[in-house]
Amino acid sequence: MHLSSLRYLSVIFLCLVSASARAQIAPDGTLRNNSTVNFAGAQWNITGGENLGNNLFHSFSTFNVGTGETAFFDNATNLQNIIARVTGGTSSTIDGLIRANGAANLFLINPSGIIFGANAQLNIGGSFFASTADSAVFSDGSSFSATNPQAPSLLAVNVPMGLQMGSNPGNIAVNAQNLQVLPGRTLGFVGGNLQLNNAQVRASQGRIELGSVAANSLVRLTPNNANIAAIYEGVSNFEDIQLSNTTVDASGLGGGTIQVQGRNVAIGNNSQVLSRTVGTQAGGDILLRGSESIAITETDPSRFTAVSSNTLGSGAGGNVTVETAKFFLQGTALLSTSTFGSGAGGDLTVRATESAVISGNPQLLQQVLMNALAGQLNPNTRVGGLLSVVAGTAPGGDITIETGSLNFQNGAIAFASTFSQAPSGNINFRATGAIEIVGAAVASGTRMGSQGAGGDINISANQLTLRDGGALSAAAQGDGRGGDVRIETTDFVNISRTQPRVFIPTGIVNNTIGRGGGGDIWIATGRLMVRNGIVSATSGGITPTGFVSSGGLGGNITIDARESIEVTGNDAIGFTGASGGVLPSGFNTATFTQFPAGNLTLRTSQLTLDDGASLDVRSLGSGNAGTLDVTANSIVLDRGSSFNASTISGAGGNINLNANLLLLRRRSNIATDAGDTDGGNIFIDANNIVAVLTEDSDISANSRNSRGGNITINVSGGIFGLRFQPQDTPFSDITATGRNSALSGTVTINTLEVNPTEGLEKLAQDIADPSNQIATGCAAYAQSRLTVLGRGGLPEDPTTTIRGETVWRDMQAFSSDATSAEGSVSTQEIEASHPLIEATSWRVNKFGNVELVAALPKKESEQNTPNCRDLSRRD
């Protein structure tokens, strides 16, 4: 063939290929009035179609819009809906513009799948739904099917009632950089698996629907003002949704609504799900539902994956709600319903029927806590976790987690705080199982310069564990009162292991360093264990910038533990950068300011303090100490532990103890000592008070420069190992000394004696005649008589006699031979017991029981060595 002929054929081939590539939108000819498609320039002009009422129906075998191309639905402007189906069995790729006239809603249905490229855009007046459903169904029962295009004619004239999935709904992929609808409209994607990658989708103050459902599911559609809402009631099977480096934004004058519904929902890699309110209209809600799991993650500490419904205007912010079986929030990912304007913040709620795991960034958490303690925290500071910040003039919303088990760990934070005149919201954690807060912080309260009140922290669970830096704090740094911390568990509360070089110790810290009063702490549980941790409600204190002597009235601490309270450990808790001072472990309402310390109340069966643990209502400033009130069956203080209501310049506090047993061991103390003012008072009501005389365990109400306090002790048993002294000695003492002997306090010991007649009822004066109370007959035999017939014993039947041959016979041999054979019987002389001697001391035996001991009188032959005898045993 000639070369010119080859060139000619090549040109024809290229033209055919080009024409074939452009033929991307083609009608399938299945309608009574078929669609017509013309391609002119870079635009596909779509006309025709079947018009029923306000609905226009199009049917295509293929529907693809190439890069730089436009698919133009040239419809009448009075139409309400355009429903376009794709029946050819191949997926649709949209990388250009889809355009329509008027305000019509556009539904694009392709069961085989839909892909939106990076250049995909919309220019329509109504809402837009892309779906891989088999058909659109209507209220009259008719449907517009993409898999059965020969179905009967349509009769409906209203918006489609729903989207009916087939046996294998296709997937939807969105990579578009600028896919949006007009303000107030809906942008929806409903199909099988749904993936948004490097995408930007927007519906300003409108609605965004992301739905992934499984086979044969029906998703109902409901008109909602100018937009359309997807309803998933009755859908039981879902598919997966993934967002990566994607922004889903419904922000506007009033934030819009975003609904994400799937099986496993994953939002990560710097993705943003936003519904910010910037004007006067109320914001919409963000609703995330995953039938199996929802994971919101960010692994890069320099970026933040966010789900946020903040308000920056005067309109109220919307709520953020997460509903799933398993919830994960990890790294620098965050959920936020903060308010920065005059509109109230929305509520943030997580409902996870099985479990919730919140994990953060430890380095970022420490930086945030240091800034918060130093008063340098900015309300715009972004952190990973759950946030409800108040920086405007309206109240903040609540943070609530309801789950089976909650694990707050590795630098995670829940933060509900106010930086302004408005109050912050509350933090509520409720779990049917255990809650663990490990190396993480749950913080409410007020920030420096604020006037609003802090929110409360409410925790309800079977078990609560705070460990390795896990902290609850409702601190008051501003003028408003700090929030309360309320904890209720059926089993136990365990607080343990403060890590070195941290700014917040493990435990509950409700301090006030502003003018606002500190919040209270209330715990109700079965058992409370504090090991190298702290429960604190201080006024003033230590921050990374130094010692703070300002602060409002300290809060109160109330503990109700049915079984026991155990406080162990005195490891100092250091503060890097602090100028002096440490906080002790245990319970503290101490005050560093001129305000009095709060009160500490404990009610339990067994209270044990060990290894330097302390219960403090001290004052380290000019304020008065608080009151310590303990009611327990037994109170044991061991190895330098203490009850402390002492002061430096304020009046000493009071200590009230009510117990069956009070035991002090190894330099343990109960003190209401004072410096320049009067000592506090001590009141003890107990059965027995026991100490070891040589172990220097003291009960003191002393004053260094003023009058000593008063000590009143009521005992029904006795006081062992303690003795009253006018001054402190190296032994176990009871003292109430003042600056001098004239200023000494009083020590009153009342021994309660038992009145043997108390509580007894007076006997009746009339004595009954017993003669008429004895029966005169025996039912066993009409005539009563007793018969004894020899050695045979009694008859089995009282009406018969024993026969003479029934004889008792002893079978044991008592002869001397038998005795010698079995062994002789010898007598043993028993030494007479020692005379009774009064106990002078006591000890604990190897079984842990207390034994009373006394010195035995020495025999002449013995050396001059003291000897003790155990009075609880025979020698």
Order of alpha helices (4+ residues) and beta strands (2+ residues): alpha-beta-beta-beta-beta-beta-beta-beta-beta-beta-beta-beta-beta-beta-beta-beta-beta-beta-beta-beta-beta-beta-beta-beta-beta-beta-beta-beta-beta-beta-beta-beta-beta-beta-alpha-beta-beta-beta-beta-beta-beta-beta-beta-beta-beta-beta-beta-beta-beta-beta-beta-beta-beta-beta-beta-beta-beta-beta-beta-beta-beta-beta-beta-beta-alpha-beta-beta-beta
